[in-house]
Amino acid sequence: MWKLIKREVKTSFHWFTGRAEGIVSELVTPVEVSASYLHERDGDESPVFSETLNALWDTGATTTVITPHVAKMCDLKPIGVLEIAVAGQLHRVNSYLVNVRLPNCVTIANLTTGCMELPGNIDLLIGMDIITLGDFAITNAGSRTVISFRIPSLVRIDFGRSDSPIETPHRIIGMDQPCPCGSGQTFRECCCQS
């Protein structure tokens, strides 16, 4: 299963990294969902988030999808109908307006989601509507799958370029230099430990 390393950085971005015990074929992380709200209309009350749910990250999905169970748990009301393509077939499904809280404590507010049954114990499918809000990376070095997501997007990652800061971090970042995540600690005390 995943070991989630969660950090909320006091700079202009938030991120999380999750590490699996081995190579995995599905990227599943914990998330929480609430009914959408607007401060101007609903006052200063914070939304009530669900229990922790299992979210599958799917770069092949354009839209985030919740299950009917999540819609019922959060007492959601349909706002319309969406057409969602699954395995080449179009499905007309109810749509809902929700807030999704990611493991990095960032809430994606007022997100229109589709609603349909999902396989296994998956409660929510994270689509490209969320993934494109930030930087998303998957690595499998050392026979361990690692997923990392940062919001907002900060830098282009290109493993094919020799000047890419991701390709050879040990040559660019000294162990006692400030960590590039912006924590104020040295690289040795911060992200190197992850």
C-alpha positions in Angstrom: 0.0 0.0 0.0 1.0 3.7 -0.2 3.0 5.5 2.4 1.8 9.1 2.0 4.2 11.9 2.7 2.1 15.0 3.1 3.4 18.5 3.2 1.8 21.9 3.1 4.5 24.4 2.2 4.2 28.0 3.5 5.1 29.4 0.0 3.1 29.7 -3.1 2.5 26.0 -3.7 1.3 22.8 -2.1 2.4 19.2 -2.8 2.2 15.6 -1.7 4.2 12.5 -2.5 3.0 8.9 -2.1 5.2 5.9 -2.2 4.1 2.3 -2.8 5.8 -0.8 -1.4 6.5 -2.0 -5.0 5.4 -1.3 -8.5 1.6 -0.7 -8.7 -0.8 -0.7 -11.7 -3.2 1.8 -10.1 -2.5 5.2 -8.6 -4.9 5.4 -5.6 -4.7 8.1 -3.0 -6.9 9.3 -0.2 -9.2 12.3 -0.8 -12.3 13.9 0.9 -15.4 15.3 -0.8 -18.0 17.8 0.3 -21.0 19.5 -1.2 -20.0 22.7 -3.0 -20.6 26.0 -1.2 -20.1 29.7 -1.8 -19.1 31.9 1.1 -21.1 34.8 -0.2 -24.3 32.8 -0.2 -23.8 30.3 2.6 -22.0 32.5 5.2 -18.6 31.7 6.7 -19.4 28.1 7.5 -16.8 25.6 6.2 -18.0 22.6 4.2 -18.4 19.3 6.0 -16.0 16.8 4.3 -16.7 13.1 3.9 -14.7 10.4 5.5 -11.5 9.5 3.6 -12.2 8.1 0.2 -10.2 6.2 -2.4 -9.4 8.2 -5.5 -8.0 6.7 -8.6 -5.8 9.1 -10.7 -6.6 8.6 -14.4 -4.9 10.6 -17.1 -7.3 9.1 -19.6 -10.3 10.7 -18.0 -11.2 14.2 -18.9 -13.7 14.7 -16.0 -13.6 13.7 -12.4 -16.2 11.2 -11.4 -17.8 10.3 -8.1 -19.9 7.2 -7.3 -23.6 7.2 -6.3 -22.4 6.2 -2.8 -20.4 9.4 -2.5 -23.3 11.5 -3.8 -25.6 10.0 -1.2 -23.1 10.3 1.6 -22.6 14.0 0.9 -26.3 14.6 0.3 -25.6 16.0 -3.2 -28.3 17.2 -5.5 -27.8 16.8 -9.3 -27.2 20.0 -11.3 -27.5 18.6 -14.8 -26.3 15.8 -17.1 -22.9 15.0 -18.5 -21.8 12.7 -21.3 -18.8 10.6 -20.3 -16.9 8.3 -22.5 -15.9 5.0 -20.9 -14.1 2.3 -23.0 -15.3 4.1 -26.2 -19.0 4.2 -25.2 -20.8 7.4 -24.2 -22.8 7.4 -21.0 -25.2 10.2 -19.9 -24.8 10.6 -16.2 -26.0 13.0 -13.5 -23.5 15.8 -12.7 -22.9 17.3 -9.2 -21.0 20.3 -7.9 -18.5 19.3 -5.2 -15.3 20.3 -3.4 -12.5 17.8 -3.5 -9.8 18.0 -0.8 -6.5 16.4 -2.0 -3.8 14.9 0.3 -1.8 18.1 0.1 -4.7 19.9 1.9 -5.6 21.8 -1.3 -9.4 22.0 -1.9 -10.6 22.1 -5.5 -13.8 24.1 -5.1 -17.0 24.1 -7.2 -15.9 21.2 -9.4 -18.4 19.7 -11.8 -18.2 15.9 -11.6 -20.0 13.1 -13.2 -21.6 10.3 -11.2 -21.4 6.6 -12.0 -20.3 3.3 -10.6 -16.6 2.7 -10.5 -14.7 -0.6 -10.2 -13.5 -2.2 -7.0 -13.2 0.0 -3.9 -12.7 3.3 -5.9 -15.0 6.1 -4.7 -13.7 8.9 -7.0 -11.8 9.0 -10.3 -9.5 12.1 -10.6 -9.5 13.2 -14.2 -7.5 15.7 -16.2 -9.8 18.6 -14.9 -7.8 18.3 -11.6 -4.5 16.9 -12.9 -4.0 19.9 -15.3 -4.1 22.3 -12.4 -0.6 21.4 -11.3 2.5 19.2 -12.0 2.0 15.4 -11.9 4.8 12.9 -11.9 5.1 9.1 -11.6 8.4 7.3 -11.2 9.3 3.6 -10.6 13.0 3.8 -9.6 14.1 1.1 -7.2 11.1 -1.0 -8.0 8.8 1.4 -6.1 6.1 3.5 -7.6 6.1 7.1 -6.5 3.4 9.6 -7.3 3.9 13.3 -6.7 1.5 16.2 -7.4 2.1 19.9 -6.9 -0.3 22.7 -7.4 0.0 25.2 -9.1 2.3 24.1 -11.9 5.8 25.7 -11.4 8.2 24.2 -13.8 8.4 22.1 -17.0 9.8 18.6 -16.3 11.6 17.1 -19.2 13.5 13.9 -18.5 15.1 14.1 -22.0 16.9 17.5 -21.4 20.3 17.5 -19.8 19.5 20.7 -17.9 16.3 19.4 -16.3 16.4 19.9 -12.5 14.6 16.6 -12.1 17.0 14.5 -14.1 20.0 14.9 -11.9 19.0 16.6 -8.6 22.2 15.4 -6.8 24.3 17.5 -9.2 22.2 20.7 -8.9 21.1 20.6 -5.3 23.8 20.3 -2.7 22.9 18.4 0.5 23.4 21.5 2.6 21.8 24.0 0.2 18.2 25.3 0.7 15.6 22.7 -0.3 13.9 23.6 -3.6 10.5 23.0 -2.1 10.8 26.3 -0.2 10.6 24.9 3.3 13.6 26.9 4.6 15.4 23.7 5.6 18.4 22.2 3.9 17.9 19.6 1.2 19.4 17.0 3.6 16.9 17.8 6.3 13.9 18.0 4.1 13.0 16.4 0.7 16.2 14.2 0.7 14.6 12.4 3.8 11.4 11.6 1.8 
